Amino acid sequence: MEQLGFDFGTAAPRRLVRVTPAKLSTWTSCPRRFRMTYLDRPSPPRGGAWAHNTLGAVVHNALKALFDLPPDRRTPDQAVALLNRQWKSEGFRDVDQAAEYRTRAQGWVHEYVSSLDVDFEPLGVERWVSSPTERIVAEGRVDRIDYRDGELVIVDYKTGRHVLTSDDARGSQALALYALAARRTLRKPCRRVELHHLPSGSIAEWEHTEESLARHVRRAEEAADEIDLATETLKAGGDQEVLFPPVTGRQCQWCDFRRSCPEGQEAAPSLDPWALLAP
């Protein structure tokens, strides 16, 4: 056996835990919600659509479709036409409110595309990227990956009610992991991350260092270790209420699994599906 190269004195390599930013965020915010989302089968019933999520998805889909077109057709008017084609009204209070926010979204994408150099070709649009570290495989889908001045740039579209700052870009674990995974997948350097907030037309940016990326990776690995331990203990017969406790707070107002969580219902009142739209 030794002649065949088997070393029985060496421990087996550690199994890497596959994580996405969404999984890590869900675990950190509420382990019970993580279990209901990713482990329970069948998954508990979810609440209905939220208008702000519908709005964000429509804008993302319109911008993705825009970059599927040849450069000479990537006009602001074409972006508006694509948004109209993608439009959905789930979660809005009524047809009047849906029409109001459709008009707002039309203005957002028109102004945003007017500010772009649409002749450039992104290296990725809704691109799946992945990279192993010592303890995890970090992966996810990036809104857009640009190539500027010899480096990749991670672009994330935002349509929420709050204007974002460089602190938001710096502190985003998702953006940091995307940068790490993009440079591994595309074999090019990547340090810069950007949050493009369409309602305000602002861009929040950050230039990561190796040290700042490493800090995000360490936090992701620590959360992944917790997820893996809780999941494996549950499979072995552990108590799900102990392993995946609820974390209650304001976030319980918009949790998809609110109806299945008595603690969440007690922690905060319910919201109307359109309550998180920008005023």
VEXDREN-2710 file (C-alpha; in Angstrom, 1 decimal):
% VEXDREN-2710
k/r/px/py/pz
1/MET/0.0/0.0/0.0
2/GLU/2.8/2.4/0.8
3/GLN/4.3/1.8/-2.7
4/LEU/1.0/2.8/-4.2
5/GLY/1.2/6.1/-2.4
6/PHE/-1.3/5.7/0.4
7/ASP/-0.3/7.5/3.5
8/PHE/-2.4/6.1/6.4
9/GLY/-0.7/8.5/8.9
10/THR/-2.3/11.5/7.3
11/ALA/-5.8/12.7/8.2
12/ALA/-8.4/12.8/5.5
13/PRO/-8.8/16.3/4.0
14/ARG/-11.5/18.4/5.6
15/ARG/-14.8/18.5/3.9
16/LEU/-15.5/22.0/2.5
17/VAL/-18.8/23.6/3.3
18/ARG/-20.6/25.2/0.3
19/VAL/-22.1/28.5/1.2
20/THR/-23.6/31.5/-0.6
21/PRO/-24.0/35.0/0.9
22/ALA/-27.7/34.4/1.2
23/LYS/-27.2/31.3/3.3
24/LEU/-24.7/33.0/5.5
25/SER/-26.9/36.1/6.0
26/THR/-30.0/33.9/6.8
27/TRP/-28.1/31.9/9.4
28/THR/-26.7/35.0/11.0
29/SER/-30.0/36.8/11.2
30/CYS/-32.0/33.8/12.4
31/PRO/-31.0/30.1/12.6
32/ARG/-34.7/29.0/12.7
33/ARG/-35.3/30.8/9.4
34/PHE/-32.2/29.1/8.0
35/ARG/-33.7/25.7/8.9
36/MET/-37.0/26.4/7.4
37/THR/-35.5/27.8/4.2
38/TYR/-32.7/25.2/3.5
39/LEU/-33.3/22.1/5.6
40/ASP/-37.0/21.5/6.3
41/ARG/-38.6/19.3/3.6
42/PRO/-41.3/20.1/2.9
43/SER/-40.5/23.7/3.7
44/PRO/-43.2/25.5/5.8
45/PRO/-45.5/27.7/3.8
46/ARG/-44.2/31.1/3.0
47/GLY/-46.0/34.4/3.1
48/GLY/-47.1/36.2/0.0
49/ALA/-45.0/38.5/-2.3
50/TRP/-43.5/41.7/-1.1
51/ALA/-43.8/44.7/-3.4
52/HIS/-40.2/45.9/-2.8
53/ASN/-38.9/42.5/-3.8
54/THR/-41.1/42.5/-6.9
55/LEU/-39.8/45.9/-7.8
56/GLY/-36.1/44.9/-7.3
57/ALA/-36.5/41.7/-9.3
58/VAL/-38.1/43.6/-12.2
59/VAL/-35.3/46.1/-12.4
60/HIS/-32.6/43.4/-12.2
61/ASN/-34.2/41.4/-14.9
62/ALA/-34.6/44.4/-17.2
63/LEU/-30.9/45.3/-16.8
64/LYS/-29.8/41.7/-17.4
65/ALA/-31.9/41.7/-20.6
66/LEU/-30.4/45.0/-21.7
67/PHE/-26.9/43.6/-21.7
68/ASP/-28.1/40.6/-23.7
69/LEU/-28.7/43.0/-26.6
70/PRO/-26.0/44.3/-28.9
71/PRO/-24.4/47.6/-27.8
72/ASP/-26.2/49.7/-30.4
73/ARG/-29.6/48.7/-28.9
74/ARG/-28.7/49.3/-25.3
75/THR/-30.5/52.6/-25.1
76/PRO/-32.4/54.2/-22.2
77/ASP/-35.7/53.8/-24.1
78/GLN/-34.9/50.1/-24.7
79/ALA/-34.2/49.7/-21.0
80/VAL/-37.7/51.1/-20.2
81/ALA/-39.3/48.8/-22.8
82/LEU/-37.6/45.8/-21.2
83/LEU/-38.8/46.9/-17.7
84/ASN/-42.3/47.2/-19.0
85/ARG/-42.0/43.7/-20.5
86/GLN/-40.8/42.3/-17.2
87/TRP/-43.3/44.1/-15.0
88/LYS/-45.2/42.3/-12.3
89/SER/-47.6/43.7/-9.7
90/GLU/-47.3/41.1/-6.9
91/GLY/-47.4/42.6/-3.4
92/PHE/-48.6/46.1/-4.3
93/ARG/-51.6/47.6/-2.6
94/ASP/-53.6/48.1/-5.7
95/VAL/-53.3/48.9/-9.4
96/ASP/-52.7/52.6/-8.7
97/GLN/-49.8/52.0/-6.4
98/ALA/-48.3/49.5/-8.9
99/ALA/-48.6/52.0/-11.7
100/GLU/-46.9/54.7/-9.5
101/TYR/-43.9/52.5/-8.8
102/ARG/-43.8/51.3/-12.4
103/THR/-43.4/54.9/-13.4
104/ARG/-40.7/55.4/-10.8
105/ALA/-38.8/52.4/-12.0
106/GLN/-39.0/53.5/-15.6
107/GLY/-37.3/56.7/-14.5
108/TRP/-34.6/54.9/-12.6
109/VAL/-33.5/52.6/-15.4
110/HIS/-33.8/55.4/-18.0
111/GLU/-31.5/57.7/-15.9
112/TYR/-29.1/54.8/-15.0
113/VAL/-28.7/53.6/-18.6
114/SER/-28.2/57.2/-19.7
115/SER/-25.2/57.4/-17.4
116/LEU/-23.6/54.2/-18.7
117/ASP/-21.0/53.6/-21.4
118/VAL/-23.1/50.8/-23.0
119/ASP/-20.5/50.0/-25.6
120/PHE/-18.4/48.1/-23.1
121/GLU/-19.0/44.4/-22.6
122/PRO/-19.2/43.1/-19.0
123/LEU/-17.3/40.0/-18.3
124/GLY/-20.3/38.6/-16.5
125/VAL/-24.0/39.4/-16.1
126/GLU/-25.9/37.4/-13.5
127/ARG/-22.6/35.3/-13.5
128/TRP/-22.2/32.4/-11.1
129/VAL/-18.7/32.5/-9.4
130/SER/-17.1/30.1/-6.9
131/SER/-13.9/29.8/-4.9
132/PRO/-12.7/27.5/-2.2
133/THR/-10.9/28.7/0.9
134/GLU/-9.4/26.5/3.6
135/ARG/-12.8/25.7/5.1
136/ILE/-15.6/26.7/2.7
137/VAL/-16.5/27.0/-1.0
138/ALA/-17.9/30.5/-1.4
139/GLU/-20.2/30.9/-4.4
140/GLY/-23.0/33.0/-5.7
141/ARG/-24.5/34.9/-8.6
142/VAL/-23.2/38.4/-9.3
143/ASP/-25.4/41.1/-10.9
144/ARG/-22.5/42.4/-13.1
145/ILE/-18.8/42.0/-13.4
146/ASP/-17.0/44.7/-15.2
147/TYR/-13.4/44.8/-16.4
148/ARG/-11.7/48.1/-15.9
149/ASP/-8.0/49.1/-16.0
150/GLY/-6.9/45.5/-15.8
151/GLU/-9.1/44.5/-12.8
152/LEU/-12.5/43.1/-12.2
153/VAL/-15.1/45.2/-10.5
154/ILE/-18.1/43.7/-8.8
155/VAL/-21.4/45.7/-9.4
156/ASP/-24.5/45.1/-7.4
157/TYR/-27.8/46.8/-8.2
158/LYS/-29.9/48.2/-5.3
159/THR/-33.4/49.5/-5.4
160/GLY/-34.2/49.9/-1.7
161/ARG/-35.4/52.9/0.2
162/HIS/-32.1/53.9/1.8
163/VAL/-29.2/55.7/0.0
164/LEU/-26.0/53.6/0.5
165/THR/-22.5/54.7/1.5
166/SER/-19.0/53.4/1.2
167/ASP/-19.4/51.8/4.6
168/ASP/-22.2/49.7/3.2
169/ALA/-19.9/48.5/0.4
170/ARG/-17.0/47.9/2.7
171/GLY/-19.1/46.0/5.2
172/SER/-20.9/43.8/2.7
173/GLN/-19.9/40.2/3.1
174/ALA/-21.6/39.3/-0.1
175/LEU/-19.6/41.7/-2.2
176/ALA/-16.3/40.6/-0.6
177/LEU/-17.0/36.9/-1.2
178/TYR/-18.1/37.8/-4.8
179/ALA/-14.8/39.6/-5.3
180/LEU/-12.8/36.6/-4.0
181/ALA/-14.8/34.1/-6.1
182/ALA/-14.8/36.3/-9.3
183/ARG/-11.0/36.5/-9.3
184/ARG/-10.7/32.7/-8.9
185/THR/-13.3/32.0/-11.5
186/LEU/-12.1/34.5/-14.1
187/ARG/-8.4/34.5/-13.2
188/LYS/-8.1/38.2/-12.9
189/PRO/-7.4/40.5/-10.0
190/CYS/-10.5/41.9/-8.2
191/ARG/-10.6/44.3/-5.2
192/ARG/-13.2/46.9/-6.1
193/VAL/-16.9/46.5/-5.2
194/GLU/-19.7/48.9/-6.0
195/LEU/-23.3/49.3/-4.9
196/HIS/-25.4/51.0/-7.7
197/HIS/-28.5/52.5/-6.0
198/LEU/-30.8/53.3/-8.9
199/PRO/-33.4/55.4/-7.0
200/SER/-30.8/58.0/-6.0
201/GLY/-28.4/57.5/-8.9
202/SER/-25.6/57.1/-6.4
203/ILE/-22.7/54.6/-6.4
204/ALA/-21.2/53.4/-3.1
205/GLU/-17.7/51.9/-3.7
206/TRP/-14.9/50.3/-1.8
207/GLU/-11.4/49.0/-2.7
208/HIS/-10.6/45.9/-0.7
209/THR/-7.2/44.9/0.5
210/GLU/-6.1/41.3/1.0
211/GLU/-6.5/41.9/4.8
212/SER/-10.1/43.2/4.5
213/LEU/-11.0/40.3/2.2
214/ALA/-9.4/37.9/4.7
215/ARG/-11.5/39.3/7.5
216/HIS/-14.7/38.7/5.6
217/VAL/-13.6/35.1/4.7
218/ARG/-12.8/34.4/8.4
219/ARG/-16.3/35.5/9.4
220/ALA/-17.8/33.5/6.7
221/GLU/-15.9/30.4/7.7
222/GLU/-16.9/30.8/11.3
223/ALA/-20.6/31.0/10.3
224/ALA/-20.2/28.0/8.0
225/ASP/-18.7/26.0/10.8
226/GLU/-21.7/26.8/12.9
227/ILE/-24.1/25.8/10.1
228/ASP/-22.3/22.6/9.4
229/LEU/-22.2/21.6/13.1
230/ALA/-25.9/22.4/13.6
231/THR/-26.9/20.6/10.4
232/GLU/-24.9/17.4/11.1
233/THR/-26.1/17.3/14.8
234/LEU/-29.7/17.7/13.5
235/LYS/-29.2/14.7/11.2
236/ALA/-27.9/12.7/14.1
237/GLY/-31.1/13.3/16.0
238/GLY/-30.4/16.6/17.8
239/ASP/-33.2/19.0/19.0
240/GLN/-34.0/21.4/16.2
241/GLU/-35.3/24.0/18.6
242/VAL/-31.9/24.0/20.4
243/LEU/-29.8/23.8/17.3
244/PHE/-31.8/26.4/15.3
245/PRO/-33.3/28.9/17.8
246/PRO/-35.3/31.9/16.6
247/VAL/-33.7/35.3/16.7
248/THR/-36.5/37.9/17.1
249/GLY/-36.6/41.6/16.4
250/ARG/-37.9/44.0/13.8
251/GLN/-36.9/41.6/11.0
252/CYS/-39.8/39.3/12.1
253/GLN/-42.1/41.8/10.5
254/TRP/-41.1/40.8/7.0
255/CYS/-40.0/37.2/7.6
256/ASP/-41.4/34.8/5.0
257/PHE/-42.0/32.2/7.7
258/ARG/-43.8/34.4/10.2
259/ARG/-47.0/32.4/10.2
260/SER/-45.0/29.3/11.3
261/CYS/-43.1/31.1/14.1
262/PRO/-45.0/32.1/17.3
263/GLU/-42.0/33.9/18.7
264/GLY/-41.7/36.1/15.7
265/GLN/-45.4/36.9/15.7
266/GLU/-45.1/38.0/19.4
267/ALA/-41.9/40.0/18.7
268/ALA/-43.2/42.5/16.2
269/PRO/-46.5/43.4/14.4
270/SER/-47.1/42.3/10.9
271/LEU/-46.5/44.6/7.9
272/ASP/-48.5/45.2/4.8
273/PRO/-46.7/43.7/1.7
274/TRP/-46.0/47.2/0.3
275/ALA/-44.7/48.7/3.6
276/LEU/-41.1/48.5/2.7
277/LEU/-41.3/50.5/-0.6
278/ALA/-39.5/53.8/-0.7
279/PRO/-41.9/56.6/0.3
END
